Amino acid sequence: MFIGHYGPALAAPALVKTVPLWVLFFAVQFLDIVWGPLILAGIEQVRIVPGFTAMSPLDLHHMPYTHSLPGALALSVLLGAVYGLIARQQRFAGGLLVAAASFSHWLGDLVVHAPDLALWPGGPVAGFGLWNNLPLALGLEVALVLAGLFFYLRVTQAKGLIGRIWPFVLVAVLLALEAVHLMGEPPASAQELAMTSMAVFVILTGLAAVADLTRQPRP
């Protein structure tokens, strides 16, 4: 899954209003943020195979640490615990939400990936393969983002003009990235994929931080 991961991040402030949106944007991609350096180091592996699925050219054949079920759970719990230690308000609830946001990444991948998510390292792999149906996969991604936007707008309010338009700017950027992914050339190498992905995650987290500055929870 690509932009669909951000749907839960946008919706999550409806549950715990004190968790910043930028933290949630970071959390939902945390597994891939860890995955990037492991790809660069050759510890985890991906092959670029144009046409591998209708939606993605990525053959994600070796991800035992970040995308196995126990690996994803461990990383999610770790991130939630770190947030709980440093948060100033609602530490327990916020930590749970951040951990859940992080693990939502694995659940989203389970729906769309070809079977490549190990139930334990070296064990059987799972994946429902929705990436093989482009209209359904794309529709799901867009629906998740738009549903997340709906909830985000319901529980936050703008501080000014920028705050009124910024959520729509953020979603427009996500949709543009999806279009580039679908219509652009596949990455030339796994290393290029990892570096580009990490740069995109940083940029999107920064854009979410602007939303935090320009909007506030509704009373």
Z-matrix of the N, CA and C atoms (Angstrom, degrees):
N
C 1 1.452
C 2 1.529 1 108.84
N 3 1.344 2 115.46 1 148.50
C 4 1.465 3 119.74 2 -178.44
C 5 1.524 4 109.36 3 -115.34
N 6 1.319 5 119.12 4 -97.91
C 7 1.454 6 119.60 5 -175.55
C 8 1.526 7 111.89 6 -69.61
N 9 1.315 8 117.90 7 -20.13
C 10 1.460 9 120.03 8 179.06
C 11 1.512 10 113.48 9 -58.55
N 12 1.342 11 117.77 10 -26.12
C 13 1.459 12 120.36 11 177.78
C 14 1.524 13 111.57 12 -59.04
N 15 1.324 14 116.68 13 -28.09
C 16 1.461 15 119.49 14 -175.12
C 17 1.523 16 112.74 15 -81.54
N 18 1.329 17 118.52 16 -11.28
C 19 1.447 18 120.54 17 175.59
C 20 1.525 19 112.26 18 -59.06
N 21 1.345 20 119.05 19 -52.38
C 22 1.461 21 119.72 20 176.01
C 23 1.520 22 113.38 21 -59.56
N 24 1.334 23 118.03 22 -34.12
C 25 1.467 24 120.13 23 178.26
C 26 1.522 25 111.15 24 -63.62
N 27 1.326 26 117.08 25 -41.75
C 28 1.457 27 120.82 26 179.36
C 29 1.525 28 111.63 27 -69.03
N 30 1.316 29 116.76 28 -34.75
C 31 1.462 30 120.38 29 -177.86
C 32 1.525 31 112.50 30 -80.10
N 33 1.319 32 118.31 31 -25.21
C 34 1.463 33 121.61 32 -170.26
C 35 1.527 34 114.71 33 -60.77
N 36 1.355 35 121.39 34 -32.37
C 37 1.475 36 118.65 35 177.72
C 38 1.520 37 113.69 36 -59.13
N 39 1.317 38 118.47 37 -17.03
C 40 1.460 39 120.62 38 174.99
C 41 1.529 40 111.14 39 -66.19
N 42 1.330 41 117.72 40 -19.63
C 43 1.455 42 121.91 41 -178.48
C 44 1.527 43 112.15 42 -96.70
N 45 1.329 44 117.28 43 -45.47
C 46 1.468 45 121.63 44 178.51
C 47 1.527 46 107.13 45 -137.12
N 48 1.312 47 116.05 46 104.98
C 49 1.464 48 120.25 47 -170.72
C 50 1.528 49 113.61 48 -72.48
N 51 1.317 50 117.51 49 -16.88
C 52 1.461 51 119.50 50 -175.00
C 53 1.527 52 113.68 51 -83.22
N 54 1.314 53 118.04 52 -11.23
C 55 1.473 54 120.19 53 179.52
C 56 1.523 55 108.60 54 -81.39
N 57 1.330 56 118.40 55 120.82
C 58 1.469 57 119.91 56 -178.33
C 59 1.527 58 111.58 57 -63.49
N 60 1.325 59 114.82 58 149.84
C 61 1.464 60 119.21 59 179.15
C 62 1.515 61 111.36 60 -62.88
N 63 1.335 62 117.52 61 -34.88
C 64 1.469 63 118.20 62 -178.03
C 65 1.529 64 110.34 63 -65.44
N 66 1.336 65 116.90 64 -33.82
C 67 1.464 66 119.90 65 177.05
C 68 1.523 67 110.00 66 -65.20
N 69 1.316 68 116.54 67 -40.72
C 70 1.462 69 120.68 68 179.96
C 71 1.527 70 111.44 69 -68.35
N 72 1.344 71 117.17 70 -38.32
C 73 1.466 72 120.13 71 175.45
C 74 1.520 73 110.65 72 -62.64
N 75 1.332 74 116.20 73 -40.34
C 76 1.461 75 120.17 74 176.31
C 77 1.520 76 110.58 75 -65.10
N 78 1.344 77 116.24 76 -41.87
C 79 1.462 78 120.00 77 -174.69
C 80 1.516 79 112.33 78 -65.06
N 81 1.338 80 117.48 79 -43.35
C 82 1.460 81 118.63 80 -174.80
C 83 1.529 82 112.29 81 -69.20
N 84 1.329 83 117.53 82 -15.79
C 85 1.459 84 120.23 83 176.31
C 86 1.531 85 112.03 84 -112.34
N 87 1.326 86 116.96 85 12.05
C 88 1.459 87 119.53 86 -175.00
C 89 1.524 88 112.25 87 -60.41
N 90 1.329 89 117.22 88 -39.12
C 91 1.471 90 119.10 89 179.34
C 92 1.519 91 110.76 90 -60.41
N 93 1.338 92 116.99 91 -41.41
C 94 1.464 93 120.04 92 178.41
C 95 1.525 94 112.11 93 -75.29
N 96 1.326 95 117.40 94 -27.78
C 97 1.465 96 120.02 95 176.38
C 98 1.529 97 109.75 96 -65.57
N 99 1.319 98 116.86 97 -37.92
C 100 1.472 99 120.29 98 174.55
C 101 1.525 100 110.41 99 -74.06
N 102 1.332 101 116.07 100 -36.81
C 103 1.475 102 121.71 101 -178.95
C 104 1.524 103 111.46 102 -59.94
N 105 1.332 104 118.23 103 -38.62
C 106 1.461 105 120.77 104 -176.73
C 107 1.523 106 113.64 105 -55.81
N 108 1.344 107 118.82 106 -56.11
C 109 1.471 108 118.77 107 177.71
C 110 1.522 109 113.91 108 -61.08
N 111 1.340 110 116.89 109 -32.94
C 112 1.471 111 118.64 110 178.22
C 113 1.522 112 111.39 111 -68.13
N 114 1.336 113 117.24 112 -33.13
C 115 1.464 114 120.53 113 173.53
C 116 1.522 115 109.85 114 -66.14
N 117 1.322 116 117.18 115 -45.71
C 118 1.468 117 120.46 116 -180.00
C 119 1.526 118 111.52 117 -61.44
N 120 1.325 119 116.45 118 -33.49
C 121 1.465 120 120.78 119 -179.84
C 122 1.522 121 112.82 120 -83.97
N 123 1.343 122 117.59 121 -6.77
C 124 1.462 123 121.05 122 -178.61
C 125 1.508 124 114.29 123 78.39
N 126 1.338 125 117.65 124 10.83
C 127 1.463 126 121.08 125 -179.36
C 128 1.527 127 110.39 126 -78.31
N 129 1.329 128 116.51 127 -41.40
C 130 1.459 129 121.54 128 169.48
C 131 1.517 130 108.09 129 -111.41
N 132 1.315 131 116.98 130 160.69
C 133 1.468 132 119.72 131 -169.90
C 134 1.530 133 111.31 132 -137.91
N 135 1.326 134 114.84 133 147.56
C 136 1.453 135 122.28 134 174.48
C 137 1.519 136 107.99 135 -143.37
N 138 1.324 137 116.31 136 144.47
C 139 1.461 138 121.36 137 174.20
C 140 1.523 139 108.92 138 -111.51
N 141 1.326 140 116.78 139 141.93
C 142 1.464 141 122.13 140 174.79
C 143 1.521 142 107.42 141 -93.74
N 144 1.323 143 116.54 142 110.17
C 145 1.465 144 122.46 143 -176.40
C 146 1.527 145 107.86 144 -127.29
N 147 1.354 146 118.03 145 94.24
C 148 1.469 147 118.81 146 179.70
C 149 1.531 148 111.40 147 -52.94
N 150 1.343 149 115.70 148 131.45
C 151 1.449 150 120.76 149 -178.39
C 152 1.514 151 114.37 150 83.20
N 153 1.328 152 117.88 151 6.73
C 154 1.466 153 119.93 152 -179.02
C 155 1.526 154 110.86 153 -56.05
N 156 1.330 155 116.50 154 -44.30
C 157 1.464 156 122.23 155 165.95
C 158 1.527 157 106.82 156 -134.43
N 159 1.316 158 116.65 157 168.58
C 160 1.465 159 120.33 158 -179.17
C 161 1.516 160 111.89 159 -64.74
N 162 1.328 161 117.51 160 -26.37
C 163 1.458 162 122.31 161 -174.26
C 164 1.515 163 113.33 162 -101.13
N 165 1.318 164 117.17 163 -25.97
C 166 1.463 165 119.87 164 -170.72
C 167 1.526 166 111.26 165 -146.26
N 168 1.346 167 116.35 166 141.02
C 169 1.458 168 119.67 167 175.57
C 170 1.521 169 113.51 168 -91.86
N 171 1.313 170 117.97 169 13.19
C 172 1.463 171 121.05 170 -171.44
C 173 1.526 172 111.13 171 -94.27
N 174 1.314 173 115.02 172 119.13
C 175 1.462 174 121.82 173 171.28
C 176 1.530 175 106.74 174 -96.53
N 177 1.323 176 115.38 175 94.80
C 178 1.466 177 122.10 176 -173.16
C 179 1.525 178 109.06 177 -90.21
N 180 1.325 179 114.88 178 71.98
C 181 1.456 180 119.85 179 -165.70
C 182 1.521 181 114.10 180 -87.49
N 183 1.344 182 118.67 181 -10.99
C 184 1.473 183 118.69 182 -176.70
C 185 1.528 184 108.57 183 -147.08
N 186 1.358 185 116.17 184 93.50
C 187 1.466 186 121.61 185 178.91
C 188 1.538 187 109.02 186 -137.24
N 189 1.321 188 118.62 187 57.57
C 190 1.477 189 120.48 188 -171.49
C 191 1.519 190 114.48 189 -70.83
N 192 1.319 191 117.30 190 -21.57
C 193 1.465 192 119.25 191 -173.85
C 194 1.530 193 112.62 192 -97.00
N 195 1.315 194 117.63 193 -38.90
C 196 1.463 195 119.90 194 -175.89
C 197 1.519 196 113.15 195 -96.11
N 198 1.325 197 118.93 196 -29.00
C 199 1.453 198 120.42 197 -172.09
C 200 1.524 199 113.72 198 -123.22
N 201 1.316 200 117.78 199 9.47
C 202 1.466 201 117.93 200 165.34
C 203 1.522 202 107.01 201 -76.67
N 204 1.318 203 116.77 202 159.09
C 205 1.462 204 120.14 203 -178.20
C 206 1.526 205 111.92 204 -59.82
N 207 1.331 206 119.96 205 -50.94
C 208 1.470 207 118.10 206 178.90
C 209 1.523 208 112.78 207 -67.04
N 210 1.341 209 118.01 208 -33.84
C 211 1.454 210 119.89 209 177.23
C 212 1.515 211 112.15 210 -63.89
N 213 1.339 212 115.65 211 -44.53
C 214 1.466 213 119.97 212 179.01
C 215 1.520 214 111.05 213 -64.46
N 216 1.336 215 117.19 214 -40.82
C 217 1.455 216 120.05 215 177.74
C 218 1.524 217 111.36 216 -63.32
N 219 1.319 218 116.91 217 -44.41
C 220 1.464 219 120.43 218 -177.95
C 221 1.532 220 111.01 219 -64.13
N 222 1.330 221 117.10 220 -45.38
C 223 1.458 222 119.85 221 179.83
C 224 1.529 223 110.79 222 -64.58
N 225 1.324 224 117.11 223 -38.02
C 226 1.464 225 120.71 224 -179.53
C 227 1.524 226 110.88 225 -67.24
N 228 1.323 227 116.97 226 -44.06
C 229 1.463 228 120.47 227 177.55
C 230 1.526 229 110.30 228 -62.77
N 231 1.320 230 116.44 229 -40.97
C 232 1.460 231 120.15 230 178.69
C 233 1.524 232 111.39 231 -60.21
N 234 1.324 233 116.77 232 -46.98
C 235 1.462 234 119.81 233 -179.42
C 236 1.526 235 110.75 234 -64.62
N 237 1.331 236 117.29 235 -42.41
C 238 1.453 237 119.91 236 177.86
C 239 1.522 238 112.04 237 -61.67
N 240 1.329 239 116.61 238 -39.67
C 241 1.464 240 120.29 239 179.46
C 242 1.521 241 111.18 240 -65.95
N 243 1.326 242 116.87 241 -41.28
C 244 1.471 243 119.85 242 178.65
C 245 1.528 244 109.98 243 -62.53
N 246 1.329 245 116.43 244 -43.93
C 247 1.466 246 118.70 245 178.37
C 248 1.528 247 110.39 246 -62.23
N 249 1.324 248 117.16 247 -43.56
C 250 1.452 249 120.23 248 179.68
C 251 1.519 250 112.89 249 -60.10
N 252 1.333 251 117.21 250 -31.63
C 253 1.462 252 120.76 251 -179.92
C 254 1.524 253 112.19 252 -74.43
N 255 1.335 254 117.14 253 -33.10
C 256 1.467 255 119.35 254 -173.46
C 257 1.528 256 113.21 255 -102.02
N 258 1.319 257 118.51 256 -12.96
C 259 1.468 258 120.73 257 -177.87
C 260 1.523 259 110.09 258 -67.07
N 261 1.321 260 115.66 259 148.98
C 262 1.459 261 121.01 260 179.12
C 263 1.524 262 112.32 261 -93.10
N 264 1.339 263 116.81 262 -24.09
C 265 1.457 264 121.14 263 -178.60
C 266 1.524 265 109.72 264 -133.56
N 267 1.318 266 115.92 265 150.51
C 268 1.462 267 122.76 266 174.90
C 269 1.532 268 111.34 267 44.40
N 270 1.313 269 114.69 268 55.67
C 271 1.472 270 119.53 269 -174.53
C 272 1.522 271 112.26 270 -61.61
N 273 1.328 272 116.66 271 -46.96
C 274 1.461 273 118.87 272 -176.31
C 275 1.521 274 110.78 273 -68.48
N 276 1.334 275 116.82 274 -49.72
C 277 1.468 276 120.06 275 -179.45
C 278 1.521 277 110.52 276 -63.52
N 279 1.327 278 116.75 277 -41.45
C 280 1.460 279 120.00 278 179.17
C 281 1.513 280 112.37 279 -64.88
N 282 1.338 281 116.22 280 -40.89
C 283 1.461 282 119.34 281 177.85
C 284 1.508 283 112.46 282 -63.32
N 285 1.345 284 116.43 283 -41.32
C 286 1.453 285 119.80 284 176.43
C 287 1.523 286 111.49 285 -61.96
N 288 1.341 287 115.99 286 -42.05
C 289 1.462 288 119.43 287 -179.00
C 290 1.521 289 111.16 288 -65.20
N 291 1.318 290 117.14 289 -42.29
C 292 1.464 291 120.34 290 179.75
C 293 1.529 292 110.16 291 -64.71
N 294 1.325 293 117.45 292 -42.03
C 295 1.469 294 120.16 293 177.36
C 296 1.524 295 110.69 294 -62.37
N 297 1.336 296 116.97 295 -42.65
C 298 1.464 297 120.33 296 179.40
C 299 1.521 298 111.10 297 -65.58
N 300 1.341 299 116.55 298 -40.46
C 301 1.470 300 119.92 299 177.93
C 302 1.521 301 110.46 300 -61.05
N 303 1.322 302 116.17 301 -42.14
C 304 1.464 303 119.57 302 178.78
C 305 1.522 304 111.06 303 -63.84
N 306 1.329 305 117.57 304 -44.95
C 307 1.462 306 119.53 305 -178.26
C 308 1.519 307 112.35 306 -71.04
N 309 1.337 308 117.54 307 -21.95
C 310 1.470 309 119.39 308 176.42
C 311 1.524 310 110.91 309 -59.46
N 312 1.330 311 116.91 310 -24.67
C 313 1.470 312 120.76 311 177.12
C 314 1.529 313 109.99 312 -60.29
N 315 1.330 314 116.11 313 -47.05
C 316 1.476 315 119.62 314 -179.14
C 317 1.515 316 110.62 315 -64.48
N 318 1.324 317 117.11 316 -41.03
C 319 1.464 318 120.41 317 179.95
C 320 1.528 319 110.84 318 -64.53
N 321 1.329 320 117.21 319 -40.86
C 322 1.460 321 119.76 320 176.50
C 323 1.516 322 111.91 321 -63.71
N 324 1.332 323 115.83 322 -42.29
C 325 1.468 324 119.26 323 177.75
C 326 1.525 325 111.36 324 -63.81
N 327 1.325 326 116.78 325 -35.88
C 328 1.463 327 120.22 326 -179.96
C 329 1.528 328 110.79 327 -58.50
N 330 1.322 329 117.29 328 -37.06
C 331 1.458 330 121.15 329 -178.35
C 332 1.523 331 111.37 330 -69.48
N 333 1.338 332 117.44 331 -40.80
C 334 1.469 333 119.51 332 -169.48
C 335 1.524 334 114.64 333 -100.73
N 336 1.304 335 118.45 334 -28.98
C 337 1.461 336 120.52 335 -174.67
C 338 1.518 337 112.04 336 -66.86
N 339 1.332 338 115.32 337 149.20
C 340 1.461 339 119.67 338 158.97
C 341 1.528 340 107.11 339 -62.88
N 342 1.319 341 118.93 340 160.03
C 343 1.468 342 119.11 341 -176.75
C 344 1.530 343 112.35 342 -59.47
N 345 1.334 344 115.58 343 101.62
C 346 1.467 345 121.03 344 179.23
C 347 1.526 346 112.27 345 -148.39
N 348 1.334 347 117.41 346 5.30
C 349 1.462 348 121.55 347 -179.78
C 350 1.523 349 108.40 348 -99.45
N 351 1.322 350 115.69 349 108.15
C 352 1.462 351 120.28 350 -175.68
C 353 1.530 352 110.52 351 -70.08
N 354 1.326 353 116.38 352 133.61
C 355 1.455 354 119.82 353 175.21
C 356 1.519 355 111.08 354 -71.58
N 357 1.310 356 116.88 355 -21.74
C 358 1.459 357 124.15 356 164.50
C 359 1.517 358 105.82 357 -159.66
N 360 1.348 359 118.59 358 154.54
C 361 1.466 360 119.71 359 -176.84
C 362 1.521 361 111.99 360 -53.93
N 363 1.319 362 115.55 361 123.69
C 364 1.447 363 121.29 362 -178.38
C 365 1.508 364 114.30 363 83.43
N 366 1.336 365 117.68 364 -1.60
C 367 1.457 366 121.57 365 -178.04
C 368 1.509 367 112.28 366 -95.40
N 369 1.322 368 117.07 367 -167.63
C 370 1.475 369 120.97 368 179.44
C 371 1.524 370 110.90 369 -63.82
N 372 1.330 371 115.20 370 155.15
C 373 1.460 372 120.74 371 -177.19
C 374 1.523 373 109.83 372 -112.99
N 375 1.341 374 115.31 373 153.82
C 376 1.459 375 121.30 374 -177.38
C 377 1.515 376 109.82 375 -131.97
N 378 1.295 377 116.23 376 158.96
C 379 1.458 378 123.77 377 177.84
C 380 1.514 379 108.22 378 163.25
N 381 1.337 380 117.13 379 127.15
C 382 1.460 381 121.04 380 -174.72
C 383 1.523 382 113.39 381 -82.92
N 384 1.350 383 117.63 382 -11.95
C 385 1.460 384 120.67 383 168.82
C 386 1.518 385 116.44 384 76.99
N 387 1.337 386 118.41 385 25.91
C 388 1.461 387 118.90 386 -179.05
C 389 1.522 388 112.34 387 -64.37
N 390 1.325 389 117.70 388 -20.32
C 391 1.469 390 120.30 389 176.43
C 392 1.525 391 111.93 390 -60.69
N 393 1.307 392 118.68 391 -15.00
C 394 1.459 393 120.41 392 176.93
C 395 1.525 394 112.64 393 -81.24
N 396 1.321 395 117.20 394 -4.95
C 397 1.463 396 122.19 395 176.15
C 398 1.523 397 107.54 396 -121.95
N 399 1.333 398 116.42 397 94.62
C 400 1.467 399 120.69 398 -172.71
C 401 1.526 400 113.14 399 -58.34
N 402 1.344 401 120.85 400 -49.11
C 403 1.473 402 118.91 401 -178.28
C 404 1.526 403 112.96 402 -59.67
N 405 1.339 404 117.42 403 -43.31
C 406 1.453 405 119.58 404 -179.31
C 407 1.520 406 111.81 405 -68.55
N 408 1.329 407 116.75 406 -42.60
C 409 1.459 408 120.11 407 -179.06
C 410 1.522 409 110.92 408 -64.41
N 411 1.337 410 116.55 409 -45.27
C 412 1.458 411 119.92 410 179.19
C 413 1.523 412 110.80 411 -65.67
N 414 1.318 413 116.79 412 -41.60
C 415 1.452 414 120.27 413 178.65
C 416 1.520 415 111.86 414 -60.98
N 417 1.333 416 117.02 415 -39.90
C 418 1.463 417 120.71 416 178.77
C 419 1.522 418 110.51 417 -64.07
N 420 1.331 419 116.89 418 -45.39
C 421 1.471 420 119.93 419 -179.09
C 422 1.522 421 110.89 420 -59.64
N 423 1.323 422 116.76 421 -48.66
C 424 1.461 423 120.66 422 -178.13
C 425 1.527 424 110.43 423 -65.49
N 426 1.332 425 117.43 424 -41.38
C 427 1.463 426 120.95 425 -179.87
C 428 1.525 427 111.23 426 -62.00
N 429 1.322 428 117.66 427 -40.30
C 430 1.463 429 120.49 428 179.28
C 431 1.520 430 110.96 429 -63.54
N 432 1.329 431 116.43 430 -43.17
C 433 1.468 432 119.62 431 -179.81
C 434 1.526 433 110.82 432 -65.59
N 435 1.317 434 117.41 433 -44.67
C 436 1.464 435 120.39 434 -178.28
C 437 1.531 436 111.02 435 -67.63
N 438 1.323 437 117.47 436 -37.48
C 439 1.463 438 119.81 437 176.09
C 440 1.524 439 110.37 438 -64.91
N 441 1.336 440 116.41 439 -41.63
C 442 1.457 441 119.42 440 176.83
C 443 1.515 442 112.19 441 -61.26
N 444 1.332 443 116.50 442 -41.89
C 445 1.468 444 120.77 443 177.75
C 446 1.526 445 110.39 444 -60.64
N 447 1.313 446 117.32 445 -41.84
C 448 1.461 447 121.25 446 179.54
C 449 1.527 448 110.98 447 -57.14
N 450 1.323 449 117.23 448 -48.48
C 451 1.460 450 120.45 449 -179.66
C 452 1.527 451 111.32 450 -67.89
N 453 1.334 452 116.67 451 -39.06
C 454 1.461 453 119.59 452 -179.59
C 455 1.529 454 111.04 453 -61.75
N 456 1.314 455 117.07 454 -43.12
C 457 1.458 456 120.52 455 179.73
C 458 1.529 457 111.36 456 -67.25
N 459 1.308 458 117.81 457 -29.84
C 460 1.464 459 120.78 458 -179.51
C 461 1.521 460 112.23 459 -71.74
N 462 1.326 461 118.08 460 -30.74
C 463 1.471 462 119.43 461 -173.14
C 464 1.522 463 112.97 462 -107.11
N 465 1.330 464 118.39 463 -0.51
C 466 1.459 465 121.15 464 176.61
C 467 1.519 466 109.02 465 -127.59
N 468 1.322 467 114.89 466 161.46
C 469 1.457 468 120.40 467 176.40
C 470 1.516 469 109.66 468 -136.98
N 471 1.321 470 115.35 469 151.91
C 472 1.454 471 121.15 470 -176.33
C 473 1.518 472 111.03 471 -75.63
N 474 1.348 473 115.32 472 147.07
C 475 1.458 474 121.19 473 172.22
C 476 1.525 475 111.57 474 -89.29
N 477 1.323 476 117.05 475 -16.65
C 478 1.455 477 121.88 476 -178.33
C 479 1.507 478 109.86 477 -174.44
N 480 1.330 479 116.09 478 -163.38
C 481 1.463 480 121.19 479 -175.65
C 482 1.522 481 111.58 480 -61.10
N 483 1.319 482 116.91 481 -45.85
C 484 1.468 483 119.20 482 -178.27
C 485 1.528 484 110.17 483 -60.99
N 486 1.319 485 116.06 484 -40.30
C 487 1.461 486 119.43 485 179.35
C 488 1.510 487 113.18 486 -64.35
N 489 1.326 488 117.44 487 -29.87
C 490 1.464 489 120.15 488 179.30
C 491 1.527 490 111.59 489 -71.21
N 492 1.321 491 116.68 490 -34.85
C 493 1.465 492 118.67 491 -175.42
C 494 1.535 493 112.92 492 -97.30
N 495 1.342 494 117.20 493 -19.25
C 496 1.468 495 118.38 494 -169.79
C 497 1.525 496 114.37 495 -63.38
N 498 1.328 497 120.39 496 -40.09
C 499 1.468 498 117.95 497 177.53
C 500 1.525 499 112.59 498 -57.79
N 501 1.337 500 116.59 499 -35.48
C 502 1.469 501 119.60 500 179.48
C 503 1.528 502 110.80 501 -73.66
N 504 1.332 503 116.79 502 -33.93
C 505 1.469 504 120.39 503 173.66
C 506 1.526 505 109.64 504 -62.14
N 507 1.321 506 115.85 505 -44.94
C 508 1.459 507 120.64 506 -178.94
C 509 1.525 508 111.30 507 -60.65
N 510 1.324 509 116.71 508 -45.40
C 511 1.464 510 120.28 509 179.17
C 512 1.526 511 110.66 510 -67.70
N 513 1.335 512 117.91 511 -36.91
C 514 1.465 513 120.36 512 177.55
C 515 1.524 514 110.91 513 -62.37
N 516 1.333 515 117.06 514 -38.68
C 517 1.466 516 120.44 515 176.75
C 518 1.526 517 110.29 516 -63.52
N 519 1.321 518 117.01 517 -43.10
C 520 1.469 519 120.31 518 178.46
C 521 1.527 520 110.92 519 -60.73
N 522 1.327 521 116.77 520 -45.09
C 523 1.466 522 119.67 521 -179.98
C 524 1.525 523 111.00 522 -65.10
N 525 1.337 524 116.93 523 -37.29
C 526 1.468 525 120.14 524 177.66
C 527 1.526 526 110.91 525 -64.68
N 528 1.321 527 116.77 526 -40.44
C 529 1.460 528 120.04 527 177.61
C 530 1.527 529 111.27 528 -63.43
N 531 1.326 530 116.53 529 -38.76
C 532 1.469 531 119.50 530 176.72
C 533 1.519 532 110.62 531 -62.54
N 534 1.334 533 116.51 532 -41.54
C 535 1.467 534 119.87 533 179.36
C 536 1.525 535 111.03 534 -64.37
N 537 1.332 536 116.84 535 -41.36
C 538 1.467 537 120.20 536 178.14
C 539 1.521 538 110.17 537 -62.88
N 540 1.321 539 115.80 538 -41.78
C 541 1.469 540 119.45 539 179.04
C 542 1.528 541 111.32 540 -60.12
N 543 1.330 542 116.12 541 -42.00
C 544 1.463 543 119.92 542 -176.01
C 545 1.521 544 112.58 543 -75.09
N 546 1.324 545 116.87 544 -38.11
C 547 1.462 546 120.68 545 -172.36
C 548 1.516 547 113.95 546 -100.82
N 549 1.333 548 117.09 547 -14.89
C 550 1.456 549 119.72 548 -178.15
C 551 1.516 550 112.29 549 -82.05
N 552 1.317 551 114.98 550 174.30
C 553 1.459 552 121.10 551 176.78
C 554 1.527 553 110.65 552 -75.51
N 555 1.327 554 118.06 553 144.37
C 556 1.467 555 119.30 554 175.52
C 557 1.522 556 110.72 555 -61.17
N 558 1.313 557 118.28 556 153.38
C 559 1.467 558 120.35 557 176.74
C 560 1.519 559 110.67 558 -59.51
N 561 1.326 560 114.83 559 149.25
C 562 1.462 561 119.56 560 -176.45
C 563 1.521 562 112.49 561 -74.04
N 564 1.320 563 117.26 562 -23.24
C 565 1.465 564 120.29 563 -176.14
C 566 1.519 565 109.12 564 -156.76
N 567 1.323 566 115.29 565 165.83
C 568 1.459 567 120.27 566 176.16
C 569 1.526 568 110.63 567 -63.66
N 570 1.331 569 116.37 568 -35.65
C 571 1.460 570 119.80 569 -179.67
C 572 1.529 571 110.98 570 -66.13
N 573 1.334 572 116.79 571 -41.10
C 574 1.466 573 119.61 572 176.79
C 575 1.523 574 110.56 573 -64.03
N 576 1.308 575 116.84 574 -41.14
C 577 1.459 576 121.24 575 178.04
C 578 1.521 577 110.44 576 -59.29
N 579 1.330 578 117.30 577 -47.10
C 580 1.463 579 120.74 578 -177.28
C 581 1.524 580 111.16 579 -63.53
N 582 1.322 581 117.22 580 -45.45
C 583 1.465 582 119.95 581 -177.37
C 584 1.523 583 111.45 582 -68.10
N 585 1.333 584 116.87 583 -41.31
C 586 1.460 585 120.13 584 178.61
C 587 1.516 586 110.70 585 -64.33
N 588 1.328 587 116.43 586 -43.44
C 589 1.462 588 120.04 587 -179.55
C 590 1.520 589 111.12 588 -60.56
N 591 1.330 590 117.34 589 -45.12
C 592 1.457 591 119.84 590 -178.56
C 593 1.526 592 110.99 591 -64.93
N 594 1.332 593 117.45 592 -37.61
C 595 1.465 594 120.28 593 177.16
C 596 1.523 595 110.90 594 -63.44
N 597 1.327 596 116.66 595 -42.41
C 598 1.475 597 120.77 596 179.00
C 599 1.523 598 110.52 597 -63.58
N 600 1.332 599 117.25 598 -41.37
C 601 1.466 600 119.96 599 179.97
C 602 1.526 601 110.60 600 -62.32
N 603 1.320 602 116.85 601 -40.74
C 604 1.474 603 120.63 602 179.36
C 605 1.524 604 110.09 603 -64.11
N 606 1.324 605 116.69 604 -44.83
C 607 1.466 606 120.38 605 -178.70
C 608 1.524 607 110.73 606 -63.19
N 609 1.328 608 117.59 607 -45.61
C 610 1.457 609 120.24 608 -178.77
C 611 1.522 610 111.42 609 -66.21
N 612 1.318 611 117.44 610 -36.51
C 613 1.467 612 120.02 611 176.14
C 614 1.522 613 110.49 612 -63.88
N 615 1.337 614 116.74 613 -38.77
C 616 1.455 615 120.35 614 175.99
C 617 1.515 616 112.86 615 -64.90
N 618 1.319 617 116.86 616 -39.85
C 619 1.462 618 120.29 617 177.52
C 620 1.531 619 110.64 618 -64.93
N 621 1.324 620 116.76 619 -36.60
C 622 1.464 621 119.62 620 176.29
C 623 1.522 622 111.03 621 -66.23
N 624 1.334 623 117.46 622 -33.76
C 625 1.459 624 120.36 623 177.54
C 626 1.527 625 111.38 624 -64.12
N 627 1.337 626 117.03 625 -33.63
C 628 1.463 627 120.07 626 175.22
C 629 1.524 628 110.19 627 -63.02
N 630 1.317 629 117.01 628 -39.35
C 631 1.463 630 120.47 629 176.14
C 632 1.525 631 110.81 630 -60.53
N 633 1.337 632 117.11 631 -39.91
C 634 1.459 633 120.20 632 177.93
C 635 1.527 634 111.62 633 -62.31
N 636 1.329 635 116.98 634 -34.81
C 637 1.463 636 121.11 635 -178.90
C 638 1.524 637 112.22 636 -76.41
N 639 1.313 638 117.01 637 -26.55
C 640 1.471 639 120.27 638 -171.38
C 641 1.518 640 113.88 639 -108.13
N 642 1.341 641 116.81 640 -3.38
C 643 1.459 642 121.14 641 177.30
C 644 1.521 643 109.21 642 -134.25
N 645 1.315 644 116.02 643 161.94
C 646 1.462 645 121.45 644 179.92
C 647 1.513 646 109.66 645 -143.28
N 648 1.344 647 117.01 646 158.37
C 649 1.470 648 119.20 647 178.60
C 650 1.533 649 110.76 648 -62.31
N 651 1.322 650 115.42 649 143.21
C 652 1.462 651 119.24 650 173.69
C 653 1.535 652 109.19 651 -70.36
N 654 1.342 653 115.48 652 145.50
C 655 1.468 654 117.99 653 178.33
C 656 1.525 655 112.38 654 -61.80
